[in-house]
Amino acid sequence: MTVTSAAPGIDLTARHPELDPGSLMSALTPGRRFRDVRFGSYLPNPEYPPQAEAQVTLRDFVEGLQVAPDAPSGLKRLFGRRAVPAEGRGVYLDGGFGVGKTHLLASAYHAASGRGLSAAFMSFQDLMYLIGALGMPRALDAMRGVNLLCVDEFELDDPGNTHMANTFLGELMPGGLNVIATSNTEPGRLGEGRFNARDFERQIQAIAGRFRNLRLDGPDYRQRGSTPEQNLTDAEYGAWRARQEAGTLAELPYPALQGVLLSVHPARFGQLLEGVEAVGLRGLTPMPSQNDALRFVHFVDKVYDLGGHAAFTGAPLESLFDETYRHGAFAKKYARCLSRLSELLREARAA
């Protein structure tokens, strides 16, 4: 593909972000896409009453949290005032992708922060990376000043994160940490198809037992009234590229992105994208390696959550992930990724 010249952009291949636990701790807030969402801006599908019920339940849950007058000074600077210590409670939003779970989760974070509560927001993968980077004792100490932890896309992919999640929640929730989590999997079925979950049934059930489960049904709002988008033509990509602000666009061919994603730990994808307003990815091809595919999925999630613009050319979306992957243990991850790619492409055409 030939592209027209433009002002120099951001070269992702030249970036080598270091894993900095301090930066992980300071970034526990919703990304730009969910920075301004609130409970009042959530539009539940009237054909699926549990969506409106979840909206009310979460609002009541946050309003029921009490604020204490004081907090340790360091934590107060980072997270705000701490609530009165009490046994923490958990709410688990279980449902398909595209029903507004992250919107509700971010709304809970904003509602809690607005009341002066100590709140933190992160994906489950980022939580696992944080524990791995800090070590469990330091991660527990860092979180003891948090009253509400919002965890997006909670999932158990292997025995290691099952043990870490159980230990983390078991240490902090009895001491006052409240947790709201979203997932595409029922809490009692976490880990199914990814490892021998039966061997870890006691830990999985211990995790599930800490949450009140709310099921959100409904169609993917990103596909309502439309067909899935396809990658841009060369002409469409050129027009999109010309509209991007100079110095904020990172564009590269897909093979170059593969190299970047293999050299950068997924925990650093946020740092990799620092200052990037738009990502242009040329020449997408099918991904025969599941390792490459899952890293790409996490990259798309990060671009999407950060509220960046994106445009893609190359192979049709439905051909990117091998059929066995799309119906295997990580099927929901791939389906969510395709849904988000479709939305990003629709935004690129409309911009």
C-alpha positions in Angstrom: 0.0 0.0 0.0 1.2 3.5 -0.8 0.6 6.3 1.7 0.9 10.0 1.2 3.6 11.9 3.2 2.6 13.6 6.4 4.2 15.1 9.5 6.3 12.6 11.4 4.3 10.5 13.8 5.1 8.2 16.7 7.3 5.2 16.0 6.2 2.4 18.2 9.1 0.2 17.1 11.5 2.7 18.7 9.8 2.5 22.1 11.1 0.2 24.8 9.0 1.0 27.9 10.3 -0.4 31.2 7.9 -2.0 33.7 7.5 0.6 36.4 5.3 -0.6 39.4 4.9 3.1 40.4 3.4 4.0 37.0 1.0 1.0 37.3 -0.2 2.2 40.6 -0.8 5.8 39.4 -2.9 4.8 36.4 -5.7 2.9 38.1 -8.4 4.9 36.5 -10.7 4.3 33.5 -9.2 5.1 30.1 -10.4 8.0 28.0 -13.2 6.0 26.4 -14.8 5.6 29.8 -13.6 8.8 31.4 -16.9 10.7 31.1 -19.4 7.8 31.5 -21.8 7.9 34.4 -24.8 5.8 35.6 -27.1 8.4 34.1 -25.6 8.0 30.6 -26.0 4.2 30.5 -28.9 3.3 28.2 -30.2 -0.1 29.2 -31.9 -2.2 26.5 -35.6 -2.2 27.4 -36.0 -5.7 26.1 -33.6 -7.0 28.7 -34.7 -5.8 32.2 -31.6 -7.1 34.0 -29.6 -4.3 32.4 -31.7 -1.6 34.2 -31.7 -3.7 37.3 -27.9 -3.8 37.3 -27.7 -0.1 36.8 -29.8 0.5 39.9 -28.1 -2.2 42.0 -24.6 -0.8 41.3 -25.7 2.8 42.1 -27.2 1.6 45.4 -24.1 -0.4 46.1 -21.8 2.6 45.8 -24.2 4.9 47.7 -24.2 2.4 50.5 -20.4 2.7 51.0 -19.6 4.9 54.0 -16.8 7.5 54.0 -14.4 7.9 57.0 -12.9 11.3 57.8 -9.3 10.2 57.6 -7.0 8.0 55.7 -3.2 7.3 55.6 -1.6 10.4 54.0 0.1 8.6 51.1 -3.0 6.6 50.2 -5.2 9.7 50.6 -3.1 11.5 48.0 -3.3 8.6 45.6 -6.9 7.3 46.0 -8.8 9.8 48.2 -10.4 9.1 51.7 -10.8 5.6 52.9 -14.2 4.2 53.9 -14.9 2.8 57.4 -13.3 -0.6 57.6 -15.8 -3.4 57.4 -16.2 -6.7 55.7 -15.9 -6.0 52.0 -18.7 -7.0 49.6 -18.5 -8.1 45.9 -20.7 -7.7 42.9 -20.0 -9.6 39.7 -21.5 -8.6 36.4 -21.7 -11.6 34.2 -22.7 -11.3 30.6 -21.8 -11.2 26.9 -19.7 -8.5 25.3 -21.3 -5.3 24.2 -24.0 -5.1 26.9 -22.4 -2.2 28.7 -20.6 -3.9 31.6 -17.5 -1.7 31.4 -19.7 1.4 31.2 -21.4 0.4 34.4 -18.1 -0.5 36.0 -16.5 2.8 35.2 -19.7 4.6 36.4 -19.3 2.9 39.7 -15.7 4.1 39.9 -16.7 7.7 39.1 -19.6 7.6 41.6 -17.3 6.3 44.3 -14.6 8.9 43.5 -17.1 11.6 43.4 -18.1 10.8 47.0 -14.5 10.9 48.2 -14.2 7.2 48.4 -10.9 5.5 47.6 -11.3 3.8 44.3 -9.2 2.0 41.7 -10.0 0.7 38.3 -8.1 -1.9 36.2 -8.4 -4.9 34.0 -8.0 -8.4 35.5 -4.9 -8.9 33.4 -3.4 -5.6 34.7 -4.2 -6.7 38.3 -2.3 -10.0 37.7 0.6 -8.0 36.1 0.6 -5.6 39.1 0.8 -8.5 41.6 3.6 -10.1 39.6 5.6 -6.9 39.4 5.2 -5.9 43.0 5.0 -9.3 44.6 2.0 -10.3 46.6 3.0 -8.7 49.9 3.7 -5.3 48.3 0.6 -5.5 46.2 -1.6 -6.2 49.2 0.0 -3.3 51.1 -0.6 -1.0 48.2 -4.2 -1.9 48.0 -5.0 -1.7 51.7 -6.1 1.9 51.4 -8.5 1.2 48.5 -12.2 0.9 49.4 -13.6 0.0 46.0 -11.7 -2.0 43.4 -13.3 -2.2 39.9 -11.9 -5.1 37.9 -12.8 -5.4 34.2 -12.8 -8.7 32.3 -12.3 -11.0 35.3 -11.1 -14.4 34.1 -9.0 -17.3 35.3 -6.7 -18.4 32.5 -4.4 -20.7 34.4 -3.6 -22.1 37.9 -1.2 -19.3 38.7 -3.7 -16.4 38.4 -6.4 -18.6 40.1 -4.1 -18.9 43.2 -3.1 -15.2 43.0 -6.7 -14.0 42.7 -7.9 -16.2 45.6 -5.1 -15.0 47.8 -5.5 -11.4 46.9 -9.3 -11.3 47.5 -9.0 -13.5 50.6 -6.6 -11.2 52.2 -8.2 -7.8 51.4 -12.0 -8.3 51.2 -12.4 -9.4 54.8 -10.6 -6.2 55.8 -12.9 -3.8 53.9 -12.1 -4.0 50.2 -15.2 -3.9 48.1 -15.0 -5.3 44.6 -17.1 -4.9 41.5 -16.0 -7.2 38.6 -17.2 -7.8 35.1 -16.7 -11.0 33.1 -18.0 -13.0 30.2 -18.1 -16.1 32.4 -20.3 -17.1 35.3 -18.2 -16.9 38.5 -18.6 -20.6 39.3 -17.4 -21.6 35.8 -14.2 -19.5 35.7 -11.3 -21.4 34.2 -13.4 -23.9 32.3 -11.7 -25.1 29.1 -8.4 -23.3 29.9 -6.9 -25.6 32.5 -8.0 -28.5 34.7 -10.4 -26.3 36.7 -11.6 -29.3 38.6 -8.3 -29.5 40.4 -8.8 -26.0 41.6 -12.5 -26.1 42.3 -12.1 -25.2 46.0 -10.2 -22.0 45.1 -12.6 -21.1 42.2 -15.6 -21.6 44.5 -14.0 -19.5 47.2 -13.6 -16.7 44.7 -17.2 -17.0 43.4 -18.5 -17.1 46.9 -17.3 -13.5 47.6 -19.6 -12.1 44.9 -23.2 -11.5 44.3 -23.8 -12.4 40.7 -25.8 -10.2 38.3 -26.5 -11.6 34.9 -26.7 -9.1 32.0 -28.2 -10.5 28.9 -28.7 -8.7 25.5 -27.2 -8.3 22.1 -23.9 -6.5 21.4 -24.8 -2.8 21.2 -21.8 -2.3 18.9 -23.7 -4.3 16.3 -27.2 -3.1 16.8 -28.9 -2.3 13.5 -25.7 -2.8 11.5 -23.5 -5.4 9.9 -19.9 -5.9 11.1 -17.4 -3.5 9.6 -14.6 -4.6 7.3 -11.1 -3.2 7.1 -10.7 0.1 5.2 -9.8 0.3 1.6 -6.5 2.1 0.6 -8.5 5.2 -0.3 -10.5 5.2 2.9 -7.3 4.7 4.9 -5.6 7.6 3.2 -8.5 9.9 3.9 -8.6 8.8 7.6 -4.8 9.3 7.9 -5.0 12.8 6.5 -7.5 13.7 9.2 -5.2 12.7 12.1 -3.4 15.4 14.1 0.3 15.6 13.3 2.6 14.0 15.9 -0.1 11.9 17.5 -0.5 9.1 14.9 1.4 5.8 15.3 1.2 3.8 12.1 3.0 0.7 11.0 2.6 -2.5 9.0 1.2 -5.5 10.9 4.5 -7.5 10.8 6.2 -4.6 12.5 3.5 -4.5 15.2 4.0 -8.3 15.7 7.6 -7.6 16.5 6.7 -4.8 19.0 4.1 -6.9 20.8 6.6 -9.8 21.2 9.2 -7.5 22.7 7.0 -5.5 25.1 5.3 -7.1 28.1 1.5 -6.7 27.9 1.6 -4.9 31.2 3.5 -2.1 29.4 1.1 -1.7 26.5 -0.4 1.4 28.2 3.1 3.0 28.4 3.8 1.9 24.8 0.7 3.9 23.7 1.4 7.0 25.8 0.7 10.1 23.8 -0.8 8.1 20.9 -4.1 9.5 19.8 -4.5 7.2 16.8 -3.1 3.9 15.5 -2.9 3.1 11.9 -2.3 -0.6 11.2 -1.7 -1.6 7.6 -1.9 -5.1 6.1 -3.5 -7.2 8.7 -3.1 -10.9 8.0 -4.5 -14.1 9.6 -2.8 -15.0 12.9 -1.9 -18.8 12.9 -0.1 -18.5 16.3 -2.4 -18.2 19.3 0.3 -16.4 21.2 0.4 -13.7 18.6 -3.4 -13.6 18.4 -3.8 -13.2 22.2 -1.2 -10.4 22.3 -3.0 -8.6 19.5 -6.3 -9.0 21.3 -4.8 -7.4 24.4 -3.3 -4.6 22.3 -6.7 -3.9 20.7 -8.3 -3.9 24.2 -5.8 -1.3 25.4 -6.2 0.9 22.3 -10.0 0.7 22.8 -10.0 1.3 26.6 -7.6 4.3 26.2 -10.1 5.9 23.8 -7.8 6.0 20.9 -8.8 6.2 17.2 -7.7 3.3 15.0 -7.9 2.2 11.4 -6.9 -1.0 9.7 -6.3 -2.4 6.3 -5.8 -6.0 5.1 -7.5 -9.3 5.6 -11.2 -9.4 6.5 -11.9 -9.4 10.2 -13.5 -12.9 10.2 -10.2 -14.4 8.8 -7.9 -13.0 11.4 -8.3 -15.7 14.1 -8.2 -19.4 13.3 -11.6 -21.1 13.5 -10.3 -23.4 16.3 -9.4 -20.3 18.4 -12.7 -18.6 17.8 -14.5 -21.7 19.2 -11.9 -22.7 21.8 -11.2 -21.7 25.4 -10.6 -18.0 24.5 -13.6 -17.7 22.2 -15.1 -14.8 24.1 -11.9 -12.8 24.0 -11.7 -13.1 20.2 -15.4 -12.3 19.8 -15.0 -9.2 22.0 -11.9 -8.2 20.0 -13.8 -8.5 16.7 -16.7 -6.5 18.1 -14.3 -3.7 19.2 -12.4 -3.7 15.9 -15.7 -3.3 14.1 -16.6 -0.3 16.3 -13.2 1.3 15.8 -13.6 0.9 12.0 -17.1 2.3 12.1 -15.7 5.3 14.0 -12.8 5.7 11.4 -15.3 5.8 8.5 -17.5 8.3 10.3 -14.8 10.7 11.5 
